[in-house]
Amino acid sequence: MDTTISSGVSIPKSIFQSFLIASNSSTLDKALVNLIELARTDDGRSNLASKNIVAPTLHLCQSLSYPSCGGILLLALKLVRNLCGGELRNQDSFIERNGVDIVSNIICSKEILNGSNNGIIRMGLQVLANVSLAGKEHRGVIWDHVYSLMFIEIAKLRRKDTCDPLCMIVYTCTEGNDALIDKLCSENALPLFVEIVRTASLVGFGEDWLKLILSRTCIEESYFTPLFSKLQYASTERTTDGGLCQTHIFTQDQSFLLSVLSEIINEQIEHVTISKDFAFDVFRTLKTASGILDCVSRPKSSLPTGSINIDALGYSLCILRDICAFDNGLDNVKEGYVDIVESLLSLGLIETLLDLLRDLEPPSIIRKSVQNCPNQHTTTSSGKLCPYKGFRSDIVAVIGNCAYRRKHVQDEIRAKNGILLMLQQCVTDDENPFLREWGIWGVRNLLEGNGENQRLVGELEIQGSVDLPELSGLGLRVDVDQSTRRAKLVNTG
């Protein structure tokens, strides 16, 4: 015999009675509310597990139609979520009663998706997330649905409150399982991953599940490039905007991905293992992005700047800066460890960075000093502009980090006429916070234990120069190269 509830839906009387008895209530709505509250505690969940309340709740979920029963459906899913929050008997019952299919079919139905009932979708995802924490068997059942791309339309909703629990499900199912990580980044499941990143790029994320996924797949494994390339949907066109050329190299989603990865490495560098493939891919991204330096105006802000291309350039450089800084402290390396910095150096990292630094206009203090000297006639503004505040500092930081206790890097920089260039960075600069500190750090690393570099600095000849209090304390003066007519620093000691 069936019982008709207020919304006109009929459910078996035995199911209806089980809710009323378990909650000591007179109506279904009130029964669900009371049971939800009871299931918030460990004792309450345990008590309801002994009454096997998961089974009638799943049956109720199947019986309810949307949108007429949307309110009761949301309550029923909320009850299942609370029941499965750490109580293994309820989690087991959920799997045994085909709960993954039931909940997945509800939240992936066209009626729910088209109705944009994000509360029901979010609640259903939270149910699956709680169940995924129970064990390998539970995660396996849920993963089969994730891998079948049932949830790709949910990932396209562009909502933080649905993206966060979806990321929790993906991370929990794949954690510690290399085979599932491979599947997540395969051609079959990669579209889901791409849509998750695009949603987070647009609306952000409130929890760290996405960062955990990206750390595992892009930083520790070799899946940065497949994901990064799938996020590319803009063409590389050149247009003009107010007289400045604009090159569309990257997309907002790609810039967002780099920013998150930069944040992860900056915060968690001691806890992640960086793959050589990732470091190489970021270096290639940096070289590609450096082409925009022909098209920038004087910087107005640090990262993020609001310019997709500039942010991609900057975050790539920041990632390399932090990778090279951490690598310096590895006194006891693990078996099979690959020196990431040495690998990057073999690709021409130092040459690339010196070229970027050499192409920039002189630091502001040098430009102003030469302009204020009546005896010097030169164009100090020649050279490219920094695309963001801190760009020069970041370049100098990477060079300095690479030179730390690496004689072959010290020698390479000397051979490429980079020592004087690095000395020029030991000044304050309006557009580059901490440039002086990074410059001194870099020069210190260039000179440490390297007699040839020390002699070269000591033998720098003084020509026509400009004396400044800010520089004299460092034993430096502004000079003008008579052949290039560009300002530089020379040693006065």
Secondary structure by P-SEA (a helix, b strand, c coil): ccccccccccccaaaaaaaaaaaccccaaaaaaaaaaaaccaaaaaaaaaacaaaaaaaaaaacccccaaaaaaaaaaaaaaaacccaaaaaaaaaaaaaaaaaaaaacaaaaaacaaaaaaaaaaaaaaaaaccaaaaaaaaaaaaacccccccccccaaaaaaaaaaaaaaacccaaaaaaaacccaaaaaaaaaaaaaacccccaaaaaaaaaccccccaaaaaaaaaccccbbbbbcccbbbbccccaaaaaaaaaaaaaaacccccbbbbaaaaaaaaaaaaaaccccccccccccccccccaaaaaaaaaaaaaaaaaaaaaacccccccccaaaaaaaaaaaaaaaaaaaaaccccaaaaaaaaacccccccccccccccccaaaaaaaaaaaaaacccaaaaaaaaaaccaaaaaaaccccccccaaaaaaaaaaaaaacccaaaaaaaaaccccbbbbbcccccccbbbbbccccccccccccc
